[in-house]
Structure formats: C-alpha cells, structure tokens
Amino acid sequence: MATRAEWAKRMVRWERSGLGAEKFARREGYKPKQLYWWRRKLRADGPAQPSPSPSTEPPRFLPVHMMTDASPVAPEPIAIALPIGRVVRVRPGFEPATLEHVLALAGDADAS
C-alpha cells in the first residue's frame, strides 16, 4: 500500500503531466477515484510536516549582551531651500524663534 508521501509525489506528477484524471490514472495504473480522493485528502491535511526525531536536542539559547555605550545615530539636518537660492540646514534641537530670526535675516540680505 502506498504511503501519504508516495501519493503526494503522484499528485505532483499528475499536475505536471497536464493530463486529466482518467488518462493519467490509466497510464499509471490507478483508478481516477483514487486520484481525486488523495488530492482532496492532501489538500485538506495541508503539507506534510516532518515529525521531530526523539534524538533531536532541545534548542539552545545563546547569551545576549546589551551595549549601553553605543551612541545613537544623529538624524540628518532639515534643509530649507529659500526662493532666493539659499539653503538653510537646521539640526535637531533648534529653537523655533531662532530659526525664524535666521530665515528673516537670510531673506532680507538679498532683498537689499
């Protein structure tokens, strides 16, 4: 009697053959009912999962070391392109009031 794994291989051969169940079954020496039954059975059961062998070792966990002295990557500065052709780059942590003053001065410098 054929095993589940053997029938799974037969199903793959059937699908690759492009033949209908009648022709494939006749060529291979099976009954078409067997092909349909096993196709339904294999699809319902899902893929075969290998069972773990009794000699398999339990998983081992490796130690994890946290690095506390690692410095975070500094974010990129924001680039503000002014209509007059100048670019102002602002790093994180800026004061909005200071930026407003710098932008006003940069805009006035070319206006004069």
C-alpha positions as CSV (number, residue, x, y, z in Angstrom):
1,M,0.0,0.0,0.0
2,A,1.3,3.5,-0.9
3,T,2.1,6.0,1.8
4,R,1.0,9.6,2.0
5,A,4.3,10.8,0.8
6,E,4.1,8.5,-2.3
7,W,0.7,9.8,-3.1
8,A,1.9,13.3,-2.7
9,K,4.6,12.6,-5.3
10,R,2.0,11.1,-7.6
11,M,-0.2,14.2,-7.3
12,V,2.8,16.3,-8.3
13,R,3.4,14.1,-11.3
14,W,-0.3,14.3,-12.2
15,E,-0.3,18.1,-12.1
16,R,2.8,18.3,-14.2
17,S,1.5,15.9,-16.7
18,G,-1.3,18.2,-17.8
19,L,-3.5,15.1,-18.3
20,G,-7.0,14.6,-16.9
21,A,-7.6,12.1,-14.1
22,E,-8.9,9.4,-16.5
23,K,-5.8,9.4,-18.8
24,F,-3.3,9.8,-16.0
25,A,-4.8,7.1,-13.9
26,R,-5.0,4.7,-16.8
27,R,-1.4,5.4,-17.7
28,E,-0.2,4.9,-14.1
29,G,-2.4,2.0,-13.3
30,Y,-4.7,3.7,-10.7
31,K,-8.4,4.4,-10.6
32,P,-9.4,8.0,-11.2
33,K,-11.4,7.9,-7.9
34,Q,-8.1,7.3,-6.1
35,L,-6.5,10.4,-7.6
36,Y,-9.5,12.6,-6.6
37,W,-9.6,11.1,-3.1
38,W,-5.9,11.6,-2.5
39,R,-5.9,15.1,-3.9
40,R,-8.8,16.1,-1.6
41,K,-7.1,14.4,1.4
42,L,-3.7,16.0,0.8
43,R,-5.2,19.5,0.3
44,A,-7.3,19.1,3.5
45,D,-4.4,17.9,5.6
46,G,-2.0,20.6,4.3
47,P,1.7,20.0,3.7
48,A,3.3,17.1,5.5
49,Q,5.4,18.3,8.5
50,P,8.4,16.2,9.4
51,S,8.0,14.9,12.9
52,P,10.9,15.6,15.3
53,S,13.1,12.7,15.9
54,P,13.5,11.6,19.5
55,S,17.2,12.1,19.3
56,T,16.8,15.8,18.5
57,E,18.5,18.0,21.1
58,P,16.3,20.7,22.7
59,P,17.0,24.3,21.4
60,R,19.9,26.1,23.0
61,F,19.7,29.8,23.8
62,L,22.7,32.0,23.4
63,P,23.6,34.8,25.8
64,V,22.7,38.3,24.7
65,H,24.9,41.3,25.7
66,M,23.4,44.8,25.7
67,M,25.7,47.6,24.6
68,T,24.9,50.6,26.7
69,D,27.7,52.8,25.5
70,A,26.6,52.8,21.8
71,S,25.8,56.3,20.7
72,P,22.6,56.7,18.7
73,V,22.9,57.8,15.1
74,A,22.3,61.5,14.8
75,P,19.4,62.3,12.5
76,E,20.0,64.3,9.3
77,P,19.5,68.0,9.4
78,I,16.5,69.6,7.8
79,A,17.3,71.5,4.6
80,I,15.2,74.6,3.8
81,A,15.6,75.9,0.3
82,L,14.7,79.6,0.2
83,P,13.3,81.1,-3.0
84,I,16.3,83.4,-3.3
85,G,18.6,80.4,-3.8
86,R,20.0,80.0,-0.3
87,V,19.7,76.8,1.7
88,V,19.4,76.8,5.5
89,R,20.2,73.5,7.2
90,V,18.7,73.0,10.7
91,R,19.9,70.3,13.1
92,P,17.5,68.6,15.6
93,G,17.1,70.5,18.8
94,F,16.9,74.0,17.3
95,E,14.8,76.8,18.8
96,P,12.0,77.8,16.6
97,A,12.3,81.5,17.5
98,T,16.0,81.5,16.5
99,L,15.2,79.8,13.2
100,E,12.5,82.3,12.4
101,H,15.0,85.1,13.0
102,V,17.7,83.5,10.8
103,L,15.2,82.9,8.0
104,A,14.1,86.6,8.2
105,L,17.7,87.8,8.0
106,A,18.5,85.4,5.1
107,G,15.5,86.7,3.2
108,D,16.3,90.3,3.9
109,A,20.0,90.0,3.0
110,D,19.3,89.5,-0.8
111,A,16.4,91.9,-0.8
112,S,18.7,94.9,-0.2
